[in-house]
Amino acid sequence: MKKLSYLFVLLLFMSCQSKTQAQDKPNIIFLFSDDAGYADFGFHGSKVMKTPNLDKLSDQGVRFTQGYVTDATCGPSRAGLMTGKYQQRFGYQEINVPGYMSENSKFLGDDMGLPLDQVTIADYLKALGYTNAMYGKWHLGNADRFHPLNRGFDEFYGFRGGGRSYFPYKYFKGIHHDNKMERNFGNFEEPNGYATDVFADEAVSFIERNKDKPFFIYLAFNAVHTPMEATEEDLKKFPSLKGKRKEVAAMTWALDRACGKVMDKLKELGLDDNTIVVFSNDNGGPTDKNASLNLPLSGTKSNHLEGGFRVPYLIKWPRKFKAGTVYNYPVSTFDLLPTFHAAAGGDMADLKDIDGVNLIPFITGDNKARPHEDLFWKKDVRAVYRHNDWKLIRFADRPAELYDLSKDLTEQNDLASKHPERLKSMFKKLFEWELTLERPLWTLKQQFEKYDTDRMDWFRNPELVKEYMKKYD
């Protein structure tokens, strides 16, 4: 009898120890918006947009003033953050929208996706004992082999493609499968409500069902990507606005409400203190498409001015990070993979061939250096090399430009002619980086090269952008 009692106590101790160790691992939630403007959040100074929940996240966590994505468009940006590396290193260079692709591309349509030999954030966390869920916009391949459930996730509700209606489809005729809502694998199930709210409800349900074990949620909203669709109730909150600006304001309000639902659930369940919550956006706002605003940055989605790929970037982890911290050195979304891996107790030596760094020691101040002295972006011939605060922009059809971002955030003063030696040395470094890349799996039609550079010129001058936005007042 004594032996049985001893065995019971031992098993109970081991069970409690195992549970305690599991709970020592932080839960991780990545809130990811789509096509939002850099300036369209209260924590970035907006007086028009209402984002109380995300403002609270900023106040309670760390706000990065120089947060970047790895590309100025949706698909490649997601490929970089999901793998912790420059997506060009495995050939994922261009937009994964078939209509934009050159006919000479090797892969078209559903075959355009994140290569299967690439290890994802979810793969790494799953190996560390995490249960993983993905809700919302996937946009990393429509074919079954690219499906989230084949890339490390245990649950999925969302759509495989790049954009769809926020409201349920009543008729499926002519709608490609990648734009239908899907529960897990192959179960097409349209949302019962407005998609932004539905995705948050799915995440809340997952939290409730997995509160006793470490979990990772990748909550990738399609808000505020086109189509411009908002509920009548949300539109009424912005009576002084009109047109697309009114619509994007209402859609942003819904996005903030959805993020608030998730964060409130964490607090309700007592999970808030040891949950890492990240908020960011996939690329700069496309001002001409959804009336988003990137000021004081110049440029828009798809181009290489700061407004194309500098994004909102917040991290909260009460157990580790001091509330109200502002971090001013450049970071990238490809840093999230190693950061999450380290926070989860993973051995950094297990991370193979990544470009991101673990941000934890930089945020806490244990490492006072820059996380990155060099950052690169590339789309076909167009490319950017940032070395500390100097930024080189290379074009296909015009002279290169050079900016000192520490003195010229809006990129109005091209210093290329004044610093020819610096320009030359940075060109050399850019070429050296390009030698490490794979050939693109697909390439962009040249007509879209011109479209993107024209777009850069249209939205280069902040004063002209302000004038452009007056039509929505």
C-alpha positions as CSV (number, residue, x, y, z in Angstrom):
1,M,0.0,0.0,0.0
2,K,2.9,2.3,0.9
3,K,4.5,1.6,-2.5
4,L,1.2,2.5,-4.3
5,S,0.9,5.8,-2.3
6,Y,4.5,6.6,-3.1
7,L,4.0,5.9,-6.8
8,F,0.8,8.0,-6.9
9,V,2.6,11.0,-5.2
10,L,5.5,10.6,-7.6
11,L,3.2,10.6,-10.7
12,L,1.3,13.5,-9.3
13,F,4.6,15.4,-8.8
14,M,5.8,14.6,-12.3
15,S,2.5,15.7,-13.8
16,C,2.5,19.0,-11.9
17,Q,6.2,19.6,-12.9
18,S,5.4,18.8,-16.5
19,K,2.5,21.3,-16.4
20,T,4.6,23.9,-14.7
21,Q,7.3,23.6,-17.3
22,A,4.7,23.8,-20.1
23,Q,3.3,27.0,-18.5
24,D,6.8,28.4,-18.2
25,K,6.8,28.6,-22.0
26,P,5.1,31.7,-23.1
27,N,2.0,31.6,-25.3
28,I,2.6,33.5,-28.6
29,I,0.0,35.5,-30.6
30,F,1.0,37.3,-33.8
31,L,-1.7,39.8,-34.8
32,F,-1.0,40.7,-38.5
33,S,-2.9,43.3,-40.5
34,D,-2.9,43.7,-44.3
35,D,-2.2,46.9,-46.3
36,A,-2.6,49.2,-43.3
37,G,-1.1,52.7,-43.5
38,Y,1.9,53.5,-41.2
39,A,0.1,56.6,-40.0
40,D,-3.3,55.1,-39.5
41,F,-3.0,54.1,-35.8
42,G,-3.3,56.2,-32.6
43,F,0.1,55.0,-31.4
44,H,1.6,56.5,-34.5
45,G,-0.2,59.8,-33.9
46,S,-3.4,59.5,-35.9
47,K,-6.2,61.8,-34.8
48,V,-8.6,60.3,-37.3
49,M,-8.4,56.5,-36.8
50,K,-9.7,55.0,-33.6
51,T,-7.4,52.2,-32.3
52,P,-7.8,52.2,-28.5
53,N,-6.9,48.5,-28.1
54,L,-3.7,48.7,-30.2
55,D,-2.8,51.9,-28.5
56,K,-3.0,50.1,-25.2
57,L,-0.8,47.3,-26.6
58,S,1.8,50.0,-27.5
59,D,1.6,51.6,-24.0
60,Q,1.9,48.2,-22.3
61,G,4.7,46.9,-24.5
62,V,7.5,47.8,-26.9
63,R,7.0,50.1,-29.9
64,F,9.6,49.9,-32.6
65,T,10.0,53.1,-34.6
66,Q,11.9,51.3,-37.4
67,G,10.1,48.1,-37.9
68,Y,10.4,46.6,-41.4
69,V,9.0,43.7,-43.5
70,T,11.1,41.8,-46.0
71,D,9.1,43.0,-49.0
72,A,6.7,45.8,-50.0
73,T,4.0,43.3,-51.1
74,C,1.9,40.7,-49.4
75,G,3.2,37.2,-50.4
76,P,6.9,37.7,-50.3
77,S,6.6,39.6,-47.0
78,R,4.8,36.6,-45.5
79,A,7.4,34.2,-46.8
80,G,10.2,36.2,-45.2
81,L,8.6,36.4,-41.7
82,M,7.4,32.7,-41.8
83,T,10.9,31.4,-42.5
84,G,13.1,34.0,-40.7
85,K,15.1,34.8,-43.8
86,Y,15.2,36.8,-47.0
87,Q,12.7,35.1,-49.2
88,Q,14.9,35.8,-52.3
89,R,17.4,33.2,-50.9
90,F,14.9,30.5,-51.8
91,G,13.6,32.1,-55.0
92,Y,10.4,33.7,-53.6
93,Q,11.2,37.1,-55.0
94,E,8.1,38.4,-56.7
95,I,4.4,38.9,-56.0
96,N,2.5,35.7,-55.9
97,V,-0.4,36.9,-58.0
98,P,-0.6,35.0,-61.3
99,G,-2.0,37.9,-63.3
100,Y,1.2,39.9,-62.5
101,M,3.6,37.2,-63.5
102,S,5.7,36.8,-66.6
103,E,4.6,34.0,-69.0
104,N,8.2,32.8,-68.8
105,S,7.8,31.9,-65.1
106,K,8.3,28.3,-64.2
107,F,5.4,28.2,-61.8
108,L,1.9,29.7,-62.2
109,G,-1.3,29.8,-60.3
110,D,-1.7,27.3,-57.5
111,D,1.9,26.1,-57.9
112,M,3.2,29.4,-56.6
113,G,3.8,28.9,-52.9
114,L,6.3,28.7,-50.1
115,P,8.8,25.9,-51.1
116,L,8.3,22.7,-49.1
117,D,12.0,22.5,-48.0
118,Q,11.6,25.7,-46.0
119,V,11.0,25.4,-42.2
120,T,8.3,27.7,-40.8
121,I,7.8,29.4,-37.4
122,A,5.1,26.9,-36.7
123,D,7.3,23.9,-37.6
124,Y,9.9,25.1,-35.0
125,L,7.4,25.8,-32.3
126,K,5.6,22.5,-32.9
127,A,8.9,20.7,-32.2
128,L,9.1,22.6,-28.9
129,G,5.6,21.3,-27.8
130,Y,3.4,24.1,-29.0
131,T,-0.1,23.7,-30.4
132,N,-0.4,26.1,-33.4
133,A,-3.4,27.8,-35.1
134,M,-3.6,30.0,-38.2
135,Y,-6.7,32.2,-38.8
136,G,-7.3,34.5,-41.7
137,K,-5.3,35.2,-44.9
138,W,-2.6,32.6,-45.8
139,H,-1.3,33.7,-49.2
140,L,1.6,31.3,-49.3
141,G,0.3,28.9,-51.9
142,N,-3.1,27.6,-52.9
143,A,-2.1,24.0,-53.7
144,D,-2.9,21.4,-51.0
145,R,0.8,20.8,-50.4
146,F,1.2,24.4,-49.3
147,H,-1.8,24.3,-46.9
148,P,-1.2,25.7,-43.3
149,L,-1.9,22.2,-41.9
150,N,1.0,21.0,-43.9
151,R,3.3,23.8,-42.7
152,G,3.2,23.2,-38.9
153,F,-0.2,24.4,-38.0
154,D,-2.8,22.2,-36.1
155,E,-5.9,24.3,-36.8
156,F,-6.9,26.6,-39.7
157,Y,-9.9,28.8,-40.5
158,G,-9.5,31.3,-43.3
159,F,-8.7,31.4,-47.0
160,R,-5.7,30.3,-48.9
161,G,-5.5,33.3,-51.4
162,G,-4.7,37.0,-51.2
163,G,-8.0,38.7,-50.9
164,R,-11.8,38.2,-50.7
165,S,-15.0,39.7,-49.4
166,Y,-15.4,40.4,-45.7
167,F,-19.0,39.1,-45.9
168,P,-20.2,35.5,-46.7
169,Y,-20.5,34.5,-50.3
170,K,-24.0,33.4,-51.0
171,Y,-23.1,31.8,-54.4
172,F,-19.8,30.0,-55.2
173,K,-20.1,30.0,-59.0
174,G,-17.0,31.6,-60.4
175,I,-15.3,31.9,-57.1
176,H,-11.9,30.2,-57.0
177,H,-11.3,27.8,-54.1
178,D,-8.5,29.9,-52.7
179,N,-11.0,32.7,-51.9
180,K,-13.5,30.5,-50.1
181,M,-13.4,30.3,-46.3
182,E,-12.0,26.9,-45.2
183,R,-12.1,25.1,-41.9
184,N,-9.0,22.9,-41.5
185,F,-8.6,21.0,-44.7
186,G,-11.1,21.0,-47.5
187,N,-14.2,22.0,-45.4
188,F,-15.4,25.1,-47.0
189,E,-17.5,27.1,-44.5
190,E,-18.4,30.7,-45.1
191,P,-18.3,33.0,-42.0
192,N,-21.3,33.8,-40.0
193,G,-20.6,37.5,-39.8
194,Y,-18.0,40.0,-40.7
195,A,-14.7,38.3,-41.4
196,T,-12.5,40.4,-39.1
197,D,-14.7,39.7,-36.1
198,V,-15.0,36.0,-37.1
199,F,-11.3,35.5,-37.2
200,A,-11.0,37.0,-33.7
201,D,-13.8,34.8,-32.4
202,E,-11.9,31.7,-33.8
203,A,-8.8,32.8,-32.0
204,V,-10.7,33.3,-28.7
205,S,-12.2,29.9,-29.0
206,F,-8.7,28.4,-29.6
207,I,-7.3,30.2,-26.5
208,E,-10.2,28.8,-24.3
209,R,-9.6,25.3,-25.6
210,N,-5.8,25.4,-25.2
211,K,-5.3,27.6,-22.1
212,D,-3.4,24.9,-20.2
213,K,-0.7,24.3,-22.7
214,P,1.6,26.5,-24.7
215,F,0.1,27.7,-28.0
216,F,1.0,29.9,-31.0
217,I,-1.7,31.8,-32.9
218,Y,-0.9,33.4,-36.3
219,L,-3.9,35.7,-36.7
220,A,-3.5,37.2,-40.1
221,F,-6.4,39.6,-40.8
222,N,-7.2,40.6,-44.4
223,A,-8.2,44.0,-43.0
224,V,-7.7,46.6,-44.3
225,H,-7.0,45.1,-47.8
226,T,-9.5,45.7,-50.6
227,P,-12.3,45.2,-51.2
228,M,-13.4,48.2,-49.2
229,E,-16.1,46.7,-47.1
230,A,-17.3,47.7,-43.6
231,T,-20.4,47.2,-41.6
232,E,-23.0,50.1,-41.5
233,E,-22.5,50.3,-37.7
234,D,-18.8,50.8,-38.0
235,L,-19.2,53.3,-40.9
236,K,-21.4,55.5,-38.7
237,K,-18.5,56.1,-36.3
238,F,-16.8,58.3,-38.8
239,P,-19.4,60.9,-40.0
240,S,-16.9,63.5,-40.9
241,L,-15.1,61.3,-43.5
242,K,-16.2,60.1,-46.9
243,G,-15.4,57.6,-49.6
244,K,-12.5,55.2,-49.2
245,R,-11.1,57.1,-46.2
246,K,-14.4,56.6,-44.3
247,E,-14.3,52.9,-45.3
248,V,-10.7,52.3,-44.2
249,A,-11.4,54.1,-40.9
250,A,-14.4,51.7,-40.2
251,M,-12.3,48.7,-41.3
252,T,-9.5,49.8,-39.0
253,W,-11.9,50.2,-36.1
254,A,-13.1,46.6,-36.7
255,L,-9.5,45.4,-36.8
256,D,-8.7,47.1,-33.5
257,R,-11.9,45.7,-31.9
258,A,-10.9,42.2,-33.1
259,C,-7.4,42.6,-31.6
260,G,-9.0,43.8,-28.3
261,K,-11.2,40.7,-28.1
262,V,-8.1,38.5,-28.2
263,M,-6.2,40.5,-25.6
264,D,-9.2,40.7,-23.3
265,K,-9.6,36.9,-23.4
266,L,-5.9,36.5,-22.3
267,K,-6.5,38.8,-19.3
268,E,-9.8,37.1,-18.4
269,L,-8.0,33.7,-18.3
270,G,-5.0,34.9,-16.5
271,L,-2.7,34.3,-19.4
272,D,-1.7,37.9,-20.1
273,D,1.5,38.0,-18.1
274,N,3.2,35.2,-19.9
275,T,1.9,35.7,-23.4
276,I,3.9,37.4,-26.1
277,V,1.6,39.5,-28.3
278,V,3.0,41.0,-31.5
279,F,1.2,43.4,-33.8
280,S,2.5,44.3,-37.3
281,N,1.5,44.8,-40.9
282,D,2.5,43.0,-44.1
283,N,3.6,46.1,-46.1
284,G,3.0,49.8,-46.5
285,G,-0.4,51.1,-47.2
286,P,-1.5,51.4,-50.8
287,T,-2.8,55.0,-50.6
288,D,-4.3,54.9,-54.1
289,K,-6.2,51.7,-53.4
290,N,-7.6,52.0,-49.9
291,A,-6.9,55.6,-48.9
292,S,-4.5,54.5,-46.2
293,L,-1.9,57.0,-45.1
294,N,1.9,56.4,-44.5
295,L,3.0,59.9,-43.6
296,P,5.6,61.1,-42.6
297,L,7.0,58.3,-44.8
298,S,7.0,58.7,-48.5
299,G,5.8,56.0,-50.9
300,T,3.3,53.2,-50.8
301,K,2.9,49.5,-50.9
302,S,5.0,47.8,-53.7
303,N,7.7,50.5,-53.9
304,H,11.0,50.9,-52.1
305,L,10.6,54.2,-50.3
306,E,10.1,53.9,-46.6
307,G,6.3,53.9,-46.9
308,G,6.5,50.7,-48.9
309,F,8.1,48.5,-46.2
310,R,8.4,50.3,-42.9
311,V,5.4,49.2,-40.8
312,P,3.8,49.4,-37.3
313,Y,5.6,46.9,-35.0
314,L,4.6,46.3,-31.4
315,I,5.6,43.5,-28.9
316,K,4.2,43.0,-25.5
317,W,5.5,40.4,-23.0
318,P,4.8,41.6,-19.4
319,R,7.0,38.9,-17.8
320,K,10.1,40.1,-19.7
321,F,9.6,43.6,-21.3
322,K,9.2,46.9,-19.6
323,A,5.9,48.7,-20.5
324,G,6.2,51.8,-22.6
325,T,9.5,51.0,-24.2
326,V,10.4,52.7,-27.4
327,Y,13.1,51.0,-29.5
328,N,14.7,53.0,-32.2
329,Y,17.1,50.6,-34.1
330,P,15.8,48.9,-37.3
331,V,14.3,45.4,-36.9
332,S,12.5,43.1,-39.3
333,T,9.6,40.7,-39.2
334,F,12.1,37.9,-40.1
335,D,13.4,38.5,-36.5
336,L,10.2,37.1,-35.1
337,L,11.0,33.4,-35.8
338,P,14.3,33.4,-33.8
339,T,12.7,35.6,-31.1
340,F,9.8,33.2,-30.7
341,H,12.1,30.2,-30.8
342,A,14.3,31.6,-28.0
343,A,11.3,32.7,-25.9
344,A,10.0,29.1,-26.2
345,G,13.2,27.7,-24.8
346,G,14.6,26.5,-28.1
347,D,18.3,26.0,-28.7
348,M,19.4,28.7,-31.2
349,A,21.8,26.3,-32.7
350,D,18.8,24.4,-34.1
351,L,17.8,27.3,-36.3
352,K,19.3,26.6,-39.7
353,D,20.3,29.2,-42.2
354,I,18.2,32.2,-41.0
355,D,18.8,35.9,-41.3
356,G,16.7,37.1,-38.4
357,V,18.1,37.6,-34.9
358,N,16.6,37.0,-31.4
359,L,15.4,40.4,-30.3
360,I,15.0,39.6,-26.6
361,P,18.5,40.8,-25.5
362,F,18.2,43.9,-27.6
363,I,14.8,44.8,-26.1
364,T,15.9,44.2,-22.5
365,G,19.1,46.2,-23.1
366,D,21.5,43.3,-22.4
367,N,22.7,43.9,-26.0
368,K,23.1,47.6,-26.9
369,A,24.3,47.1,-30.4
370,R,22.1,47.3,-33.5
371,P,20.3,44.1,-34.3
372,H,21.1,44.7,-38.0
373,E,23.7,47.0,-39.5
374,D,22.7,45.8,-43.0
375,L,19.3,45.2,-44.4
376,F,18.3,44.4,-48.0
377,W,15.2,44.4,-50.2
378,K,14.9,43.4,-53.8
379,K,12.3,42.9,-56.6
380,D,13.7,42.1,-60.0
381,V,16.2,44.9,-60.8
382,R,14.9,47.3,-58.2
383,A,16.7,46.9,-54.9
384,V,17.5,48.6,-51.6
385,Y,20.5,48.3,-49.3
386,R,20.4,50.0,-45.9
387,H,23.7,50.2,-44.0
388,N,23.0,51.7,-40.5
389,D,21.2,55.0,-41.5
390,W,22.3,55.2,-45.1
391,K,19.9,53.9,-47.7
392,L,20.7,53.1,-51.4
393,I,17.8,52.6,-53.8
394,R,18.7,51.0,-57.2
395,F,16.3,51.3,-60.2
396,A,16.1,49.5,-63.5
397,D,15.7,52.7,-65.6
398,R,17.1,55.7,-63.7
399,P,20.1,56.7,-61.5
400,A,20.4,55.2,-58.1
401,E,19.4,57.4,-55.1
402,L,21.1,57.7,-51.7
403,Y,19.6,59.0,-48.4
404,D,20.6,59.6,-44.9
405,L,17.5,58.4,-43.0
406,S,18.7,59.9,-39.7
407,K,18.3,63.4,-41.2
408,D,15.9,62.8,-44.0
409,L,13.1,60.4,-43.1
410,T,10.9,61.6,-45.9
411,E,13.6,60.8,-48.5
412,Q,13.5,64.2,-50.2
413,N,17.2,65.0,-50.4
414,D,19.1,62.6,-52.7
415,L,22.8,62.6,-51.7
416,A,24.1,60.3,-54.5
417,S,26.0,63.0,-56.3
418,K,27.5,64.3,-53.0
419,H,28.8,60.9,-51.8
420,P,30.0,59.0,-54.9
421,E,32.5,56.8,-52.9
422,R,29.8,55.7,-50.4
423,L,27.4,55.0,-53.3
424,K,30.1,52.9,-55.0
425,S,30.9,50.9,-51.9
426,M,27.2,50.3,-51.1
427,F,26.6,49.1,-54.7
428,K,29.4,46.6,-54.2
429,K,27.9,45.3,-51.0
430,L,24.5,45.0,-52.7
431,F,26.0,43.0,-55.5
432,E,27.7,40.7,-53.0
433,W,24.4,40.0,-51.3
434,E,22.7,39.3,-54.6
435,L,25.3,36.6,-55.3
436,T,23.9,34.6,-52.3
437,L,20.4,34.5,-53.8
438,E,18.5,31.8,-55.7
439,R,17.1,32.5,-59.2
440,P,13.5,33.7,-58.8
441,L,10.9,30.9,-59.1
442,W,8.7,33.4,-61.0
443,T,9.3,36.9,-62.3
444,L,7.2,40.0,-62.7
445,K,5.8,41.3,-65.9
446,Q,7.9,44.4,-66.9
447,Q,4.8,46.5,-67.2
448,F,4.4,46.3,-63.5
449,E,7.9,47.5,-62.9
450,K,6.9,50.8,-64.5
451,Y,3.7,50.8,-62.6
452,D,5.5,50.5,-59.3
453,T,8.1,53.2,-60.1
454,D,5.4,55.6,-61.3
455,R,3.6,54.9,-58.1
456,M,6.7,55.8,-56.2
457,D,6.9,59.2,-58.0
458,W,3.2,59.9,-57.3
459,F,3.5,59.5,-53.6
460,R,7.0,60.7,-53.0
461,N,6.2,64.3,-51.9
462,P,4.4,64.4,-48.5
463,E,2.8,67.7,-49.3
464,L,1.2,66.3,-52.5
465,V,0.0,63.3,-50.5
466,K,-1.7,65.7,-48.0
467,E,-3.3,67.5,-50.9
468,Y,-4.4,64.1,-52.4
469,M,-6.1,63.1,-49.1
470,K,-8.2,66.3,-48.9
471,K,-10.8,64.8,-51.1
472,Y,-11.8,62.4,-48.3
473,D,-12.4,65.1,-45.7
